[in-house]
Amino acid sequence: MAPMKLRIDTEACTGHGRCYSLAPDLFDADEYGHGVLRHEEVPDHLTEQAHTAVSNCPERAITLEP
């Protein structure tokens, strides 16, 4: 099975920081506090963190694709 991929809509992200607070193994912050990906392809053991980040983003700026 191919790994799932994370995407961040940089236009929609306003920097609440929930992604890197809830899924620090997958996300980091840039100099403005906006989320950036540590990994585009989600390792199997981090799938739950990826889903948590997607469901907790207030702007719905994060998507998880097969």
Secondary structure, DSSP 8 states (H G I E B T S, - for coil): ---EEEEE-TTT-----HHHHH-TTTEEE-TTS-EEES-SEE-GGGHHHHHHHHHH-TT--EEEE-
